[in-house]
């Protein structure tokens, strides 16, 4: 056949129409309208033009969802279901993931990633709630069987935390108020208390640290390399009663809290955290003007 303006038009059949051909001639060629592929009969099966034999592996692959947002205030992981199905052959299909993820982010299969014929496996992406990471991370899912390889992309956006550092000593530290954090929606905060820094309380009724008015569903990660110290309670004064001897006295006041956590908190404590001790009670005795020889009246 020769032409510079015409082509060869093969018979156009659907798969059921093709399969209804009785005793097809070896080498019979058709155009399959269901998948737009030229196929031929090799005496045993209908082969697509690129297949080598009737048992060559071919399969489809789909994802339950192709993108997700990993908001660590809600959950520390997201997942997608990878489903593969043979369209030819029956060899096992192996599934792997390819990614470049920062420290603190992991990807793994929840189940066996080698599927005998057709089936599904869950791919999970997990992020450490306190990892200082954020941004979009593509994960390539590769499945292969024989000479066929299929690729799909799963894109995960990891919400970055608000990163804060306390470099110097502070009194009555209120995380939300001092850093102008909104009380709604829920916040993701990574707070570092530097080494040799002390958070104090000015009075025993105040905590040295408080989350403040954050949304209760916020997540705060605290890396404490310093000291968080509640204030001790005041000691009790002694009331003179005029008696010669007073046993006991007044109780001291209770100490204050080191921390008041009003939202979900993960604490990595490398320093010291102490609530304030209670104030001492009063004890003592009184002499009511006795007269002692030689010394005289006291």
SULBELLIN-V496596 format. One line per field, one symbol per residue. phi: phi as a letter, one per 20 degrees, with the letter a starting at -180 (. if undefined). A space follows every 10 residues. Layout:
# SULBELLIN-V496596
phi->???
This chain:
# SULBELLIN-V496596
phi->.cadbccedf gdcefffffe felfffngcc deffclcfcb eencbedffe febfdffbbd bcdfbebbde effebebcbc dedcbfdamb ffdeccdcbc dfgndccbee peeddfcbrc bedddccggd fecapecece ddcbbmeecd ccddddedff efeccdecgc dlfdgfffdl effbffddcd ddeffmeced dfcfedffcb fnefggefcd dddeddcccf effffeeeef dnffbdenre ffeffeffcc edbgcddded dcccffffff fecrbcdelf ddgmfoed
